Amino acid sequence: MNLMPSIPPGKRYFRLGLIIIILWLFNLALVVGWVWKEQSIATERLEKKVDKGKLQQADTRNRVHEYKNFMNEYGPTVRYRKSVEALDESTINWSDSLSILTEHLPKGATLFQAKADNDLLDGWAVFPTPETSINYLDELKKDSRVKEAYLDCFGSQCAEKFTLLKKAGTQIAHFHVTLQEETEGNDPLTASPVPIQNTGGKKSTTPPGKKTEKKERGEGKDHG
C-alpha cells in the first residue's frame, strides 16, 4: 500500500509544458527571423532600384542641361535647317514644273501665272481660242510625267480677276495638273524631257516634232 502523497498535476507535467513552450518560442524565433530576412532582401532590392533611378534621373538632367545649352547656342541654326529640309521635301523644282506647263503651250497662248505644291500644278493662261485650250489639255494628258489635267474654270468665270489681261477673242483658263508619283529611277520631272529651242530670239516651247506635225496637218487640210 502506497502511503506517499500523490504528485500534483502541476509538478507532474511541468517538464512537458516547459519543453512545449521552448519549442514554440524556438519556432516563433525562426518565423520572425525568416520574415526579417525577407524584409531585408526586399528593402535591399528597393534601395538598389532607388539608387538606379537616381542615377538615371541625374543622367537625364545632365542630358537635358546639355541639350538646353546646345539649343541656346545652335537652336536657330537647327530650326532653320529643319525648315529648309521640310520645305525641300514638300516642294518640287520650280523651273522643272514650270517647263511642264510651257512645253505644250500652243502658238498665241500665254502662261501668266502658275504655282506648284508637291505633285499638283496650278496654271492660268490666255488662249486665242477655246479649241486651243482643249488641245493644250489633251497634250498635257499625253505627257508621261502628267497623271491628270483638267480645267478649273474657263472664259468669263476666270476672267473676272484678270480683266486687264483679256484681249478681244481670247479666253482665260485656269487648269490643274497632277504629276505622276515619283518611283525609283523614274522622276516625273525628268521623264521624257523636252529641250527648249531658240527661234528668232524667242524661246520656243514647242517640243521637237510638233511643228512638223502641225505642218503636215495644215498641208492635209489644204489638200482636202
Secondary structure, DSSP 8 states (H G I E B T S, - for coil): ---S----HHHHTHHHHHHHHHHHHHHHHHHHHHHHHHHHHHHHHHHHHHHHHHHHHHHHHHHHHHHHHHHHHHHHHHHHHHHHHHHHHH---HHHHHHHHHHT--TT-EEEEEEEETTEEEEEEEESSHHHHHHHHHHHHHSTTEEEEEEEEETHHHHTTTTTT--TT-EEEEEEEEE---BTTB-TTTSS----EEETTEEE---TTHHHHHHHHHHHHHH-
